[in-house]
Amino acid sequence: MKKIIMKLIGMMGILVFAYSCQQKSNYNNVDEIVAEAMETTQGITAEQLHTKIDNGDMILLIDTREPAEFNAGYIPGAVNIPRGVLEFEINNQTFWDEAMLYMPVKEEEIIIYCKKGKRSILAACTLKKLGYKKVYYLSDGWKNWEMNYPLLYEKNPDQSAHTSSGESGGC
């Protein structure tokens, strides 16, 4: 009887492992991945973010663009964590110490933005998978903020990594 139970447990373990290694679906393009990520994330408008800032709400604002994009202009109070390293830096105490900020807690409200919104949607989805509970992306990203609030931004022109005005990340 013990042998049968042990074999069943072993077979169940193999099935669980095999199932967990399969992809949910195949994607034809990045827009399909973004659409799937939007199902588990929620966006906020530039107006809603502006209200939160004006009200002094405690939020962590993360700009997921590359440093050259960030330095050309960013929303006041934002910390730059490029999309490609977000998963590694979000829980890295040294990163937060160097930024002179505290490391975020899982229950904290986090708002993520990029140039147009796609990177931030993926980043918000990733942070939710990492256990962060109140994560939102800025609908239509930095471009929407810049159009609605052209005087409410900061820049670091001396920190520009290169002179190209192009963006990285494709969105």
N, C-alpha and C positions, 0 to 999 in steps of 0.2 A: 504494500500500500504506500509506504514511504517513497519507494522508487517511482511509482506512478506520479505522485504529487510532485516530486523533484523534477521529473521529466516535463510535466505540465508547466511548472514554474519556469524552467529553462526555455521551453518553447515560447511561452508568453514573453519572456525577456527578449528573445531573438526577434519576435514579431514587433514588439514595441520599438526596438532599435532600428529595424528595417524601415518601419513606417516613419519614424522621426527623421530619417536621412533623406526621405523623398521630398522633392519640391512640391509645393501646393499646386503650382501651375507653371507653364512656360509663358514667357512674355515676348511679345513681338517688338516692343519698344519701351522706352523709359516712361512714356505717358501712361502705359498700362500699370507699371509699378507704382507711379504716383497716384493713380486713381485708386488702386488697392489700399495704399497708405492713407488716403483721405477718408476711407471708411472707418478708420480707428482714431482719427485725429480731428481736432476742431480748430477752425480758424477764427481770428478776430479781425475787425477792420482797423484801418488807420485811425479812424475817429474813436473807436473804443480804446485803442492803445493810448491815444492822446489824452482821453479822459482819465485813464488809470494813472498816467504820469502827472497830470494836473492835480489829481486827488491825493498824490503821494502814496499810492498803493505800493505795497512791498512786492515787487516783481523782479525776477532775474531776466534781463533782456540779453539774448545771445544772437550775435550776427554771425551767420555761418558762411559768409563770403570769404574769399581769399584776402590776405592782408592788404594787397594793393587796392582792392576794391573798397575795403573797410576804410583805409586811410584817406581815400578820396572823399568820403562823407559817410557819416553814420548817425544813428539816433542817439541823442545824449543819454549816457548811462549804460550803453551797450558794451558788452565784452565780446571780443572777437575770438571765436573758436571755429576755424574752418571746418566745413562738413567732413572732410577727409580724416580729421583727428578727433572729432567730437566724442566718439565712444571712449577714446583713450584719456581725454583731458577732463571730462565731466566729473570723474571720480578720482582725480589726481591731486592730492593735497599740495604738492609742490607747485603745480600750475596755479592754483588759487592763491597760494602764498605769494608767488611772484607777481600776480595781478593785484595783490593787496586786497583780496576779497575773501569771503568765507566760502567754503565748499557748499554747494546747494544740498538741501535735504530733500528726500523723496516727496514730501508733502508740499513743497514750495511751488508757487506759481511761476512758471517759466514760459516766456514768449520768445519764439525763435523767428528770425527773418533772414532772407537772402535778397537777391536782386529782384526777382519776379515771383518767387514763392515755391518753386518746385523743390529746391534743396531743403528749404525749411520744412516742407511737408514730410519729406523723408527723414529729416533730423528729428522732428517731433514724434514720428512713429517709432523711431529707434529709441528715444528717451522713454517713451511709454513702455517699450519692451524691456528696458532696463529698470523699470519699476517706478519711474517718476509719474506722479498721479495727475498733476494739473499742468499739462503741457499744451500750448497752443502755438499756432503759426500765424504770422501776419499775412492776411490775404493780400495778394498782389505785391507783397514784399516792399523793399526799399523804394522802388520806383513809385509806388502808390504813395508812400509817406512823403517822398521828395516833392511830388506834384501837389499834395494837399497841404503840406507844411514846409514850404521852401525856405523858410527862415529858421526852422527848428532842427538844426543838425550841427554836428561838429565835424572837424576833419583834422588829419595829421599829415599835412603836406610834406614835412621833412622825413616822414617814415615810409614814404612810398617805395615799394620794392622794385618797381620798374616804371618806365614812362608810358608803357602801352595803356591805352584806354580800354582795351578789350577786357572781357571778363573771363573767369575760369569756371569750369563746371558745367557749361552749356546751358544754364538757365538763369 
